Amino acid sequence: MNIKIHSIHFNADRKLEDFIQKKLEKVEKITTRIIDVQVMLKLDHNSANLKDKIVEIRLQIPGKTIFAEERSKIFEESVELASASIIRQVKKHKEKIRG
């Protein structure tokens, strides 16, 4: 699975990229028909004094694009929440296809 990680206005460290890779490998155990995975890492400077970490995951499988966006104080937590949402959506999609 080829995961494209885009960090907007900053450079993500290798440790964070490895963490993202590890979390998204769980999706591959559910479905192997993944076409593309895009992960966007952003910093939200607009909220009061807190710099929220935003993670957007866009996963393409045949016939559907699955999207999740989460924000929290640290990237790891945002990645966990977004990947869990993606996993739920993939499972739901597979059940729907099976009938």
N, C-alpha and C positions, 0 to 999 in steps of 0.2 A: 504494500500500500504506500503510495507516494503522498506525503503530507506536505503542503506548501504553507509555511508559517510566515506571516507578514507582521512585523512589528512597526507600528506607525509612530514616527517621531522619536524613536529610541531604538537601541540595539538589545535584543533579547539575549540572555546568556545561554550557554550550551546546556546548563543544568535545567533551565526552564523548557527548552526545546525537547530534551530527553524525557522530561516529565509529561509533556503533551503527547509525545510519541507513545509512551507507555500507556497512557489513559485511552488513547484512540485505538490501540491494538485490541482492546476489549470489543470494539465494534466489529473488527475483522473476524472475531470468533463467532459472531451472530450471522453475518453475511459476508461472503467473499466477493460479491458482485459490486464492489465499490469502484466507481469511475474516477472520482476526484474528491479530494478533501482540501479545503481552504480554512486556515485558522488566522483570524485577525486579532492582534493584541493592541489595545489602545489605552491611553491614559485620559481620564476625564478631568480636565482642569476647571470645569465650570461649577462643580458642586462646592459649596461653602469653603471650608478649609481642607476638606478631605480629598485626596486624589484617588478616585475610584479606578480600579483596574477592570477594564472591559474585555471580555473574550467573546468573539463571534466564531462559530463553527458552521461551515456550510459543507454538507456531505451530499454528493451526487451518486445515486444508484439508478439503475435502469427504470425509467418512468417516473422518477420523483427526486426532488431536491429537498433535503431535510436541513433545517436551520435552527440554531439555538444561540441565544445571546444571554450572557450572565455578567453581573458586575459585583465586585466585593472589594475588600481592602487589600487583598493580595491575589496575584495572578493564579497561584496554585488552587486556591479555593474557587475562583471563577472557572478555571479549567475543569475541576471536578464536577461542579454543578452543570456546566454546559455539556460535558461528555455524558453525564448521567441522563440528561434530557435527550441527547441524540440517541443513546442506547434505547431508551423507552420508545422513542418515535420509530426507530428501526424495527423493534419487536412488534409494535402495533401494525406497522406497514406489512410485515411478513405474515402476521395473522390474518390481515385483511385479504391479502393475495391468496392465501390458502383456502379462504372461504369459510 
